[in-house]
């Protein structure tokens, strides 16, 4: 059983490395004036940072940008405070 698992893992790693050699990505730099979509990650544990993030999100949406945001909280109890 252990031999078959190690063989499958070896073959899987070999195939993955072979595919990774062919993968390329297009690198591109955008600022807020040329971007169409913005992602924001903020600390939701602090109520002030939540207020600033919300204001910034509203400002970006007024500019016509699509915005997706996520707040990270330390505990589940802190999430109940926010609407």
MARMI-776770 format. One record per residue (C-alpha): y, z, x; residue in three letters; residue number from 1. Coordinates in steps of 0.5 Angstrom, whole numbers, padded with zeros to 4 digits. Layout:
! residues N
Y, Z, X, ala, NUM
...
This chain:
! residues 83
0000, 0000, 0000, unk, 1
0005, 0002, 0006, unk, 2
0003, -0005, 0009, unk, 3
0005, -0009, 0003, unk, 4
0011, -0005, 0002, unk, 5
0014, -0006, 0009, unk, 6
0012, -0014, 0009, unk, 7
0016, -0015, 0003, unk, 8
0022, -0011, 0006, unk, 9
0021, -0015, 0012, unk, 10
0021, -0022, 0008, unk, 11
0027, -0020, 0004, unk, 12
0031, -0018, 0009, unk, 13
0029, -0024, 0013, unk, 14
0031, -0029, 0007, unk, 15
0037, -0024, 0005, unk, 16
0040, -0025, 0013, unk, 17
0038, -0033, 0012, unk, 18
0043, -0033, 0006, unk, 19
0048, -0029, 0009, unk, 20
0049, -0034, 0014, unk, 21
0051, -0040, 0009, unk, 22
0056, -0036, 0005, unk, 23
0063, -0036, 0006, unk, 24
0069, -0034, 0003, unk, 25
0076, -0037, 0002, unk, 26
0081, -0032, 0005, unk, 27
0088, -0032, 0001, unk, 28
0094, -0027, 0001, unk, 29
0098, -0026, -0005, unk, 30
0104, -0022, -0006, unk, 31
0106, -0019, -0013, unk, 32
0110, -0026, -0015, unk, 33
0105, -0030, -0013, unk, 34
0099, -0026, -0016, unk, 35
0096, -0027, -0023, unk, 36
0092, -0021, -0024, unk, 37
0093, -0014, -0021, unk, 38
0088, -0008, -0020, unk, 39
0090, -0001, -0019, unk, 40
0086, 0005, -0017, unk, 41
0090, 0011, -0018, unk, 42
0088, 0019, -0018, unk, 43
0088, 0021, -0025, unk, 44
0087, 0029, -0023, unk, 45
0095, 0029, -0022, unk, 46
0099, 0028, -0028, unk, 47
0105, 0026, -0025, unk, 48
0101, 0020, -0021, unk, 49
0098, 0018, -0028, unk, 50
0105, 0018, -0031, unk, 51
0108, 0013, -0025, unk, 52
0101, 0009, -0025, unk, 53
0103, 0008, -0033, unk, 54
0110, 0006, -0032, unk, 55
0108, 0001, -0026, unk, 56
0103, -0002, -0030, unk, 57
0108, -0003, -0036, unk, 58
0113, -0006, -0031, unk, 59
0107, -0011, -0028, unk, 60
0105, -0013, -0035, unk, 61
0113, -0015, -0037, unk, 62
0112, -0019, -0031, unk, 63
0107, -0023, -0034, unk, 64
0101, -0021, -0030, unk, 65
0094, -0019, -0032, unk, 66
0093, -0011, -0030, unk, 67
0087, -0007, -0030, unk, 68
0087, 0000, -0028, unk, 69
0082, 0006, -0027, unk, 70
0084, 0013, -0025, unk, 71
0079, 0017, -0021, unk, 72
0079, 0025, -0024, unk, 73
0076, 0030, -0020, unk, 74
0072, 0034, -0026, unk, 75
0071, 0031, -0033, unk, 76
0075, 0037, -0036, unk, 77
0082, 0034, -0033, unk, 78
0080, 0027, -0037, unk, 79
0081, 0031, -0043, unk, 80
0088, 0032, -0042, unk, 81
0090, 0024, -0042, unk, 82
0090, 0020, -0048, unk, 83
